[in-house]
Amino acid sequence: MPALRSPRKLRSQALLLHVAAGNAGASRMGLVAPKRLVRRSVDRNRLKRLAREAFRRHPVKAAGLDLVLAMRQPFTREAEGAWLAQVQELLGRAAEGR
Protein backbone atom coordinates (compact mmCIF):
# COMPACT_ATOMS: atom_id res chain seq x y z
CA MET A 1 0.00 0.00 0.00
CA PRO A 2 1.44 3.41 -0.95
CA ALA A 3 0.50 4.89 2.44
CA LEU A 4 3.15 2.75 4.15
CA ARG A 5 5.84 4.15 1.83
CA SER A 6 4.68 7.72 2.29
CA PRO A 7 7.05 10.02 4.20
CA ARG A 8 4.13 11.55 6.11
CA LYS A 9 3.62 9.84 9.46
CA LEU A 10 1.74 11.10 12.48
CA ARG A 11 2.67 9.67 15.87
CA SER A 12 1.05 9.44 19.26
CA GLN A 13 2.14 7.53 22.33
CA ALA A 14 0.54 4.22 21.29
CA LEU A 15 -0.18 4.67 17.57
CA LEU A 16 1.40 5.53 14.23
CA LEU A 17 -0.71 6.87 11.36
CA HIS A 18 0.73 6.64 7.83
CA VAL A 19 -0.85 9.23 5.51
CA ALA A 20 -0.79 9.39 1.70
CA ALA A 21 -2.86 11.18 -0.93
CA GLY A 22 -5.68 9.01 -2.26
CA ASN A 23 -8.70 9.34 -4.50
CA ALA A 24 -10.46 12.69 -4.23
CA GLY A 25 -13.58 12.66 -2.09
CA ALA A 26 -13.22 9.30 -0.34
CA SER A 27 -10.60 8.36 2.23
CA ARG A 28 -9.64 4.77 3.03
CA MET A 29 -8.17 3.38 6.25
CA GLY A 30 -6.26 0.19 6.96
CA LEU A 31 -5.48 -1.16 10.42
CA VAL A 32 -2.47 -3.04 11.80
CA ALA A 33 -2.94 -4.74 15.18
CA PRO A 34 -0.20 -7.39 15.50
CA LYS A 35 -0.64 -10.38 17.77
CA ARG A 36 2.51 -9.53 19.70
CA LEU A 37 0.94 -6.23 20.85
CA VAL A 38 -2.69 -7.32 21.22
CA ARG A 39 -2.63 -10.94 22.32
CA ARG A 40 -6.33 -11.82 22.34
CA SER A 41 -8.21 -11.91 19.03
CA VAL A 42 -11.27 -10.52 20.82
CA ASP A 43 -9.28 -7.40 21.74
CA ARG A 44 -7.78 -7.06 18.23
CA ASN A 45 -11.23 -7.22 16.67
CA ARG A 46 -12.63 -4.73 19.20
CA LEU A 47 -9.83 -2.25 18.45
CA LYS A 48 -10.46 -2.57 14.74
CA ARG A 49 -14.19 -2.04 15.23
CA LEU A 50 -13.59 1.05 17.38
CA ALA A 51 -11.10 2.52 14.89
CA ARG A 52 -13.40 1.87 11.91
CA GLU A 53 -16.31 3.54 13.71
CA ALA A 54 -14.17 6.56 14.67
CA PHE A 55 -13.03 6.86 11.04
CA ARG A 56 -16.58 6.50 9.71
CA ARG A 57 -17.82 9.41 11.86
CA HIS A 58 -14.80 11.68 11.37
CA PRO A 59 -14.61 14.46 8.70
CA VAL A 60 -11.29 13.01 7.46
CA LYS A 61 -13.41 10.41 5.63
CA ALA A 62 -14.14 13.01 2.92
CA ALA A 63 -10.54 14.30 2.68
CA GLY A 64 -9.38 11.87 -0.02
CA LEU A 65 -6.53 10.30 1.97
CA ASP A 66 -5.17 6.78 2.30
CA LEU A 67 -4.46 6.04 5.96
CA VAL A 68 -2.87 3.11 7.77
CA LEU A 69 -3.20 3.03 11.56
CA ALA A 70 -0.52 0.89 13.26
CA MET A 71 -0.06 -0.03 16.92
CA ARG A 72 3.20 0.99 18.65
CA GLN A 73 2.58 -0.26 22.19
CA PRO A 74 0.84 -3.23 23.80
CA PHE A 75 -2.88 -2.74 24.39
CA THR A 76 -4.78 -3.24 27.65
CA ARG A 77 -8.53 -3.08 28.10
CA GLU A 78 -8.11 -0.42 30.81
CA ALA A 79 -6.44 1.91 28.29
CA GLU A 80 -9.21 1.63 25.68
CA GLY A 81 -10.53 5.17 26.29
CA ALA A 82 -7.09 6.72 25.98
CA TRP A 83 -6.42 4.64 22.85
CA LEU A 84 -9.63 5.87 21.23
CA ALA A 85 -8.78 9.49 22.13
CA GLN A 86 -5.41 9.05 20.39
CA VAL A 87 -7.15 7.69 17.27
CA GLN A 88 -9.44 10.75 17.19
CA GLU A 89 -6.49 13.10 17.67
CA LEU A 90 -4.47 11.50 14.85
CA LEU A 91 -7.45 11.58 12.49
CA GLY A 92 -7.96 15.26 13.31
CA ARG A 93 -4.31 16.05 12.61
CA ALA A 94 -4.50 14.15 9.30
CA ALA A 95 -7.61 16.10 8.29
CA GLU A 96 -5.93 19.44 9.13
CA GLY A 97 -2.85 18.48 7.14
CA ARG A 98 -0.29 18.77 9.93
N, C-alpha and C positions, 0 to 999 in steps of 0.2 A: 504494500500500500504506500503511495507517495507521501502520505502524512508522516510516516515513520522516518523517511529520509529528509523531511523538511527541516531547515535550520531553526524554525520557530518552535520553541518549547516553553510551556508555562509550568512552573513548579509550585507545589505547596508542600507542607510537611509530609503528607502521606501519599501524594499523587503527582503524576506527571502527565501533562496534556500536550500531545503533539498536534500542531495546527498547520494545515496546508489549504491553499485555495482549492475550491471545488466547483461544482456546477452552480451557476447563478440561481438564487432563489430557494435552494433546498440543501441544507447541511446534512451530513451523515456523521454518525459516531460509532466507533468500534471500542470494545472494552477488552482489557487484559487483566485477568485476575488469576495469577498463577497459583498452583496448588501449594507451593512452598510458602506463600504468604497468607493464603486463606485455605486452611486445611480441609474444612468440611464443605462438601458440595452444596449443602443447604445454604451456607453462608455466602459462597461464591454466587449462587443463583440469586440470592436476596440482594447482594450488592449490585449485580447487573440489572435487576429489576428497578432498584432505586435510582440508579444512574440513568437508565433509559427513560424513566418517568420524569426526572429532573430535566433531561434534555428535551423531552417532548413539550414540556410547559415553558421552556426558556425561550426568549426572543432570538437567541443565537441560531435556532432552528431555521430561521429565514435568512441567515447571513451568507449562505453559499460557501460553507467551509467543510473540509474533511477533518474530523477530529478523531484521535485515538487516546483514550483515557487508560493510563497504566498505573498499577499499584507500585508504591515504593517501600512501604512498610507493612509488617504483618497487621492483620485486621482482628479486632476483638469486638464482640457484640456490644460491649459497654461504650465503645467509641463510635457507634453508628451515627449518632447525631452530629458529631464533629466531622466525621467523614463526609456526610451529606452536605454540610456547610462548606467544606472545601471544594466539593464538586460544583456547587452553585457559584462560589467565588471564581473558580477557574473558568467556568462557562461565561460569566460576566466579563472577565478580563479578555477572553477570546472575542466576545461580541464587540467590545470597545476597541479592539485592535492593539492592545498593549501587552 
